[in-house]
Amino acid sequence: MPGWTNAHKADILRQIYRRTTMPTNYYIALVTSAVAPGPDTNTLSELTEIPAGNGYVAGGFQLTPNATDFDFVEEDDVNDLGRIQIKDVEWTASGGPIPATGTAAYAVMTDDNATLADRKVLHHWSLGGERSVQDGSPIRLINLEIRGLEPA
């Protein structure tokens, strides 16, 4: 089940009420099932990212906030809802499987901190089980969405 982290909720409130700046880029990283991401997951160091290699880069897939990487941003004032859809994210295994060892179980969205371990985990999605792909095959994440309800 997808979900927000408390760190992301706090960042959103700071951005809205204190006018802090948003990250220049976001990243979608793949993590193992060693620790499941949840509301209290703050940084990537609390999770086990899959090993880099064979088409997967440490830190994950880079997204830039714009109309290309975020397919649409929608606000529903009547129901106080917001929805963001992220473009499809894909890694193709080359030179071996992705992950190089083990499996991936979750995708997480992080900020762009230069220190990978210190990147804030903003949102998370389950891959629906343990996943890996063989050389030449893709891991594709489609229709990733972030939904938010405006507080009453």
Disulfide bonds with the S-S distance in Angstrom:
none
